[in-house]
Amino acid sequence: MNSRICDVLDIASKWVFRELADHTAADHKRRGPRCQCFAVHGFQRDANEILALGFPVASFGSYAQDQGPRGKVLDWRVPIEAGGVRIKPGDVIYADRDGVLVVPADVVEAAFAGAIEKVRGEQKVLTALQNGMGSAEAFRLFGVM
């Protein structure tokens, strides 16, 4: 697994400050292993520049409005709520093109063990489907889809 230490930004709940920009990503990348990606509860801008930095960002999408003097940092490394989900420092954030998942720190090991087991089952299903088995039969046999 290729894991990174991510900062979570709760910026969608603020009315005017709704994006992460390339300067913010560059500054955080400079800090080294402390922050290696962002999970943004909001939008990002400067998507091409952020991609060129090799700095992964999971967000609602790209939106090209400058935040200018309208935004300010109110707090740092504190519990937040994003989209109705409580996120605490130390929680694991998994993000890909399909979405963002928050794993509470106290269940990380069990959650990832279960996820790996499910992926192994899904790979068996995929192989069976590619070899001609029907999806109903594959589900009955493997218990996952």
N, C-alpha and C positions, 0 to 999 in steps of 0.2 A: 504494500500500500504506500502511495506517495503522499505523505501527510505534511501539512504546513501549519504554522502557528498563525491564526487569523485574528484580526481585529473585527469586531462587529460594530457597525455604525447604525444607530437608530435615527435616521434622518427623514423618514417618510412621515413621521408624526408631526414634524415641524412644518408650518404652513409655507414659509418662503425658502428655507434652506433645504433643498431636496437632492443634491447631487454630490458625487465624489469626482474630483477633477484630477488631471494628470500630475499637477504639482503635489497634491496630497499623497498620491501613490508613490511618486519619486522620493519624497521625503521619508515615507515609511519604509520603502525598500532600502534606503541608505542606512537605516537603523539596524540592518542585519537580521539575525534570526529571531528577534523579538516579534516582528510582524512580517509575515511572508505572503499575506493575501488579505482581502477584505470580503466580508459578507455584508452587503449594504441593504438595509431596509429602506430602500429608496432608489433613486436613479444615479447613473454615473454620466459624466460627460467626457470628452476627449478620449473616446474608446480606442481609436487607433494608436494614440500616444501611449495609453496604458498597456495595450497589447504589446507594443514595441518594447516596453520596459520588462516584459516577461513577468508581470505582476498580476496574478489571477484575481479577478473580481467577480463576485456573484451579486447581481442587482436586478431590479425590475426591468432594466433596459437602459438605453442611452437617451439622453435628453440634453440638448445643447443650450442651456441657459446658465449664464454666469451667476454665481451666488453673491458676488461683490460684498458690500458691507452688511448684507442682511443676515449672515450667519455667524454664530460664535460657539465655541466649545463650552458646554456648561458643566461637564463632569468627565471623568476618565476612570476606566476600569471599575465600574460599578454595575450592579444588576440593572438590566433594562427590560422593557417589554416591547416586542416587535411583532406586529400582526397578531396580538393576543397571546404570544408565547413569551414566557419568562426566560431570560438568558442571563446566566451568572458567569463571572470570571471563572475560567477553568472548564466550562462546558465545551464540548467538541462540536464544531460546526462542519457539516459535510455539505458541500455545494457542487452542483454540476449543472449542465444545461437544463435538466429537468426540474430543478428546484433546490431548496435549501432545507436541511434537516438539522435540528438541534438535539444533541445527545447530552443529557445531564451528566456531569462529571462522575457521579456515584454509580452509574450503570454503563459506562463506556465499554468495559471489557465484555460484559454479557451481550450488549447490543451489537457489537461488532462480530462476536462469535456467532450470534444468530443470523446476522446479515450474510456472513461468509457461507454458512451452511445453506441459506436460502439460494444464494447465487450458484453454489455447486449443484443444487437440485434443478435450478432453472437451466443450467448448461446441459444437464442430462435430458431435460424436456426438449430443448432446442435441437440437440442431436437426434432425438427420437423423431421429432417433427420433420427434420431434414431428411430422415431415412424413410419417411412415408407414414408414420403413425399419425392417427387423428388426434386432435387436441383433447377431446373428451377422454379417450383412452389414456393419453399421456397424463392427464390430470388424475385419473383414477390410479394409475401406476405410481406416479411420483409425488402426488399431493401438493404440487405447486404449479403455477402457470406462468 
